[in-house]
Amino acid sequence: MGLVSTACPPEALLKLRSGNLGICHTRYSTTGFSELQNCQPFVVDTLHGQIAVAHNGELVNALALRTKVMRHGVGLSTSSDSELITQLLALTPPMEERDAPNWVARIKNLMSETPTSYSLLVMFKDVVYAVRDPYGNRPLCIGRIVPVSKLHSGEEDTEGWVVSSESCSFQSIGAKYYREVLPGEIVQISKHGVKSLSVVPRPEGDPPAFCIFEYVYFARPDSIFEGQMVYTVRQRCGRQLAIEAPTDADVVSTVPESATPAALGYAQQSGLPYVEVLCKNRYVGRTFIQPNTRLRQLGVAKKFGALTDNFAGKRVVLIDDSIVRGNTISPIIKLLKEAGATEVHIRVASPPIRYPCYMGINIPTKEELIANRPEFQDIAGYIGAASVKYLTVEGLVSAVQEGIASLKEKDEMISTSNTSGKRVGHCTACLTGKYPVELEW
């Protein structure tokens, strides 16, 4: 466990040089404890050999599914919902031939048992299956490994295939973005190339539910989702925020780094100059994903320094991408005012987060969210700002969906299509309380 550089030192990676396929996994835990037995990929023996499974997401019906699996006599050795997925895939579905595992049938059986949230890699012998749940809640994309000399050319010389949650990982290993795995799609990757085996439809009328928080905060800005770069979407959010919440101020700045594109968009739309007011200590991790409040607060204290010459004696509009618990922004405002800012106005490039996420993002309880606490009624006074304004839900959805590539272009990628319901949709449950599926507890 730990950082990739610690868990996978160079001498360990050398042992993998003789292989020609594999899967790996890195994320923070949302179901189960952060302990070694819950680490992925999960590997189990089946009638037909070993399978390995890597999972990003969180099953909305994990507790009920856990009971169901155990009633079938299947023992579970961890508290992770990802083990449930592995055990369900190991079960033999009806009508499967004795000597030939039908992985499409097994994956479809999994999808019938749990609607969301999961993106999966399943490795069996010399094949890897890439899978997204029918709602497409968590991202998954495919890249082509190309010769380094052709990395930035348009030539189609392919040396191998890779799959990742985010396309930003491809360039560092000499790969180019190929396409997304579609919601409900089962893709087979082997020495013969990439083949779409099936697309499982959603219940009639249900739209897709890709997590909108990926655009707001979670993803790296150079990643591509739904045919558009995250950086560009965040810029559009900033421009929309300037339209909805203008400010009398002298300069626009940001809480680095994920809010920088939104701040640039706000500055462009408002006509105010953009300057840097904070210097980030790059050796401190992201505070949002620290496992407890004390660690988050300590991270904030060590995270920033003030660039006083850029804002002393001026009114500052500070753009943040989100305010989840309120632990980060208040000490930043205090820092800027003590360093000479006459006013600090906060503009947030997303709506208030009011509801927990049960699909893979670390927002566990309503009580932790500042939007649900009494202080939110005077949040500007509580955090020490001159004013606080948020982007509306409608403004965020508009900014995200404005740049989505045409669905006709997506349909041309595969021979089958998911024809149920709307073709564009995003999960805004943490903002509105409207979850894409009924939650089972």
N, C-alpha and C positions, 0 to 999 in steps of 0.2 A: 504494500500500500504506500501511498505518497505520490510525490511528483513523478512524472514519467522518467525524468533523468535519474531519479533515485531508484525507482522500482525496476527500471530496464536499463542498467548500465551497459556500456559498449560490449563488455565481455559476454554478457548474457545474450545480446542481439547477435553476436557472431555465431551462436549455436543455431540460429534460424536460417543461415545462408543457404543451406541445402534444400530448403523447402520451396514450394512454388505457389502455395496459397496459405492464408491464415486469417484469423480475425482477432481483434483486440478491443479493449474497452477502457475508457477513462471518463469519469463523471463524478459528481458528488451524489450521495445517497438521498433519496426522497422516500423510499419505503424500506423498512428494515434498518438495522444499525450499521454504522460505519466500522465494520470489522472484517477481518480477513475471510471468514467463511462466506460473506456476502459478495466477495469480489467476483467479477466476471472476466472472461466468458464462463458460463456454466457448462460443464461437460458431463454427459451421462451415457451409460451403455444402453443400447436398444437391441431388439431382436436382430437388427441388420447391421449393427456396428455402432461406434460412438458418434454422437452429435455434439456440437458446441454451439452455444447461443449467446449472443450479445444483445442487450436490450437498452434502449433509451426511452424513457417514459414512465408512466405509473398507471397501473390497472385500476379503473374506477370501481371495479367490483372484486377487488383482491380478497377481501375477507370472506365473502360468500363463495368465491371460487376456491379458496383454500379449504374451506369445509367440504366442498363438493369433491375435490381431488382426494382428500383424506378418507372420505366415505367410500371411495373406490379402492381403498386399500393401499394407496400410494403414500409412502412415508416422505416427509419433508425434513430436511436437515438445516434449513436456514430460515430467516425471517423475511427474505427478499421475495417480492412478487415476480422477479425474473425467473426464479426457480419454478414457479407455477407454470410459466410459459414453456420452460424446458420440459417439464413432466407431461404437459398436455401434448406437446409435439412428439413425445416418445410413445404415446398411446397409439395403438393400432386402430384406425377408423374402420367402420363397417365397409364391407365389400373390397377391402384391400387384399390383393393377392399375397399369398404366403411368403414368397421369396423376393418380392419387389416392393419396397416402400413407396407409397404414393404421396410425395411431399406436398403437392398442390392440395390434395384432399386433407392432409393433416393440418396444413396452414389454414385452410378454409374452416376446418373444424374448430381451430383455435379462435378464428374471427367470429364464429357463431357463439362461442362461449364468452367472449369479452370484446366489447365494441371499440374501446380505446383505453389508454393511450400507449402506443408502442410503435417504434421503428425497430426492426430486427435484422440481424445477420445470423443465418443458420448455416453452419458448415457440416457437410456430410461427405466423407470420402474426398473426391476431387471436384466438388461443386459447392458454391456458396449461393444461398438464396437471400436476396434483399427484399424486405417486406415492410410495407407501411399499413397502419390500420386504415379502415375505410374512411375515417374522418380526416386523415392526414394531419393529425394534431402535432406530431413531432416531425422535424425535417429529416430527409434522407436523400442523398444524391450520388450519382455515379460519375467517375472520372476515368479518362484514358491515360495510361502511362505511355509517353512518347519519348523518342530520342531527345536528349538535351538540346541538340542542335536545331530541333524542330519545335521546341516548346512554344515559341512565339510566332510560328508560321501557321498557315492554314492547311498544311499537308496532313493527311489522315493515316500516317504510319503508326500503328498501335502495337506496343510491346506488352501490354497487360491492362488489367482493369482494377479500379479501386472504388470503394464505397465509403462515404463519410456522412456525418450529420451536417457538416458545413463544408462548402466548396473551398473555403479559404485554406484548407489543409492541403489541397492538391498541388499547388505550385511548388511547395517546399520539397516534394518528393518527385518532381518532374512529371506531373500529371496535369491534364487539362480537363476542365469541366465538360461533361458530356450531356447529362440531363438529370432531372429529378426522377425519383421513384414516385409514381402517382399515388394518390390516396387509394388504398385497397389493392395496390398492385403487388404481384408476386413476380420477381425478376430472378432468372437463373443466370449465374455467371460461372463460366467454365473455360477450359482451354479452347472451346469452340466460339467463345465470344459472349455477348449479352443477348438474352432472349426473354421477352415478356411472356409469361405463361398464363396469366389470368389477372383480371381486375374484379375484385369483389365489390358489389354495389352497396351503398348505404341504404337504410330504410327509405322508402319512397318519400320524396319531398325534403329530406334532410340535406342541408348544404354542407360543404366541407367545413372543417373547423381547425384550420392551421392556427397555431398559437400566435396571437398578435404581439405578445410580449417578446417574441424572438426579434421582431423588428425594433421594438422600443429599447431594449436593453441587452438581451441575452446574447445575441449573435455578434460576431466580429463584423465590423463595417464593410469589409471587402467580400463577405459571403453573398451568394446569390440565392434568393428564394423566389419562386413563382416568376422567373424570368427577369427579375430586377435586383439591383444591388442594394444591400441594406443601407449603405451610406447615403444613396440617393433618396431613399424613403425617409430617412431621418432628416435630411435637408428639407424635404417637402413638409414634414411635420413642423419644422421650425418656421417655415414661411406661413403655414396655416395658423400657427400660434401667434405670429405677429399680426395677422389679420384679426384674430379673435380677441387678442389681449395686448393692444399697443401700450406703450409706456413713455412718459416724459423722462428721458434719461440722456446721458452723455455718451456712454459706451455700452457695448454688448460683450459679454464674455460667457464662459462655460465652466462647469465642473468637469474637468477632464476625466476620461477621454471619450467615453461613449456618447456624451452630450455635445461634442464639438460640431458634428454635422448639423444638428438642430440649431445651434447658436449661429453658425454661418448662414443658415437659411433665414433665421430671424433677422440678422443684420442686413442681409440682402433685401428682404421685404420691407424693413422699417427705414432703411437708409442711414442707420446709425453705424459708426465704425466698430469693427470687431477687434478686440485686443485680448491678450492673455493676462489674467490676473492671478492665476494660481500655477505654481510649479509642482508637478507631481513627483513624489518619491516612487520610482519605478520598481523598487524592491519590496513593496508591500502589496499583497494580493487584494482582490476585489472584496470590499466589505460586505456586500449584499449576501455573498454565499458563505460567510463565516458561520459556523454552526451555533453560536450563541451570542447574546447581546453584548456581553463583556468583551469578547474578541472583536466584534464589529466596532465597538467604541474605541478600543485601543488602536485598531487599524486606522480609524479616522484621525486620531491624534498624531499619528506618525506619517500621514499620507500626503499632506500639502504644505507648501510654503507660499507666501504672498510676494507677488512681483509689484512692489509698491509704486515704482515710478510710472507704471502704466495707468494707475487709477486714483492716486491720492488727490483729494479735493473734487472728485467727480461722482456723479450718480451712475451706479452700475446696474445694468440688467443682467442677472445671472441666470443662464439657462441650464436646467437640469433635465435629465431624461425621465426620471421618476422619483417620487418620494414615497418609500414603502413604509418604513418605520419612523422616519424622522431623526434618526441618530446621526446622520452624516451632515445634513445641511445646516443645522443650527451652529455647530462650532465653526463651520466655514464662514457663515455670515459674521459671526463674532470676530473672526480673524481678519476679514476684509475691513470691517468698521474700525477695528483697532489700528489697522495699517493705513487709514486715511480716507476710506470711501465715505462720502457724505450721506448717501442713501444706497441701500441694496434692495432691489426689486427682484423677486423670484418668479420666473416663468417656467412652467413644467411642460415638457413636450409630450405629455401623455395625460390621460384623465386620472383622477384619484383612484387608487387601488383599494377596494372595499371588501373583497371577498377572497377566501382562501383558494388556492389552486390545488386540485386533486389529480393533476395530470402531468406532474413532473417538474414543476417549478417550486422553489422553496418559499412558499407563502403559507405557513401551516395553520395559523389561527386568526380569526377576526380581531381578537383583542390586541394583537401586535401591530395592526395596521393603524397608522395615525389618522386616516380618514374616518375611522370608527370610534375615535376617542373624543371626549368632550373638548379637548384642546383644539380640535379641527375647526370649531365654530369661530375661533380667532387665531387661525394658524399663523398669520403674519406676526401677531404679537407673541405667540408662543415660541416661534423660531427666531424672532428678532429682526424680521424683514419689514421694509416699508410697505410692501404689498406682495400678495401671492395670487397667481392666476394659473389655471390649468387648461390644457387643450381639452376640448370636448370629445366625447366618444365618437360623435358624428364626424368631427374634424380629423380624428385619428384614422378612422375607417376610410374616409375619403382620400387621405394622403397615401395610405397603403395601397388601396385598390386602383388608384389613378394610373399607376405604372405597370400593372400586371399585363404580361404578354397575352396576346389573343388566345382564346381557348382552342380555336381551330388549329393554331400552330402546335399546341400541346397534343391535340388528338392525332396529329400526323406522326407523332413519335412512336405510337404503338398501333397495332391493328385492331385492338379491342378498346372499348371506351366505357367509362362509368357514366351511365345515362340517367342515374337517379337524381332527381332534384336539381337545385341550382348548381352551377359549376364554379362559382367563386363564393368563398365564405371564410370567416375567421372567428376563432374562439375569443370572445371578450368577457368570459365568465368572471375573471378577477376584477373587472370594471363594472359589470352590470348584474352579476349574479345569475345570468342565463347560461347554464351549462349545456353543452351540445348534446348530452345524453342524460338520462335519469341516473342519479347517483344511488348506489346500493351500499348500505352500511349494516 
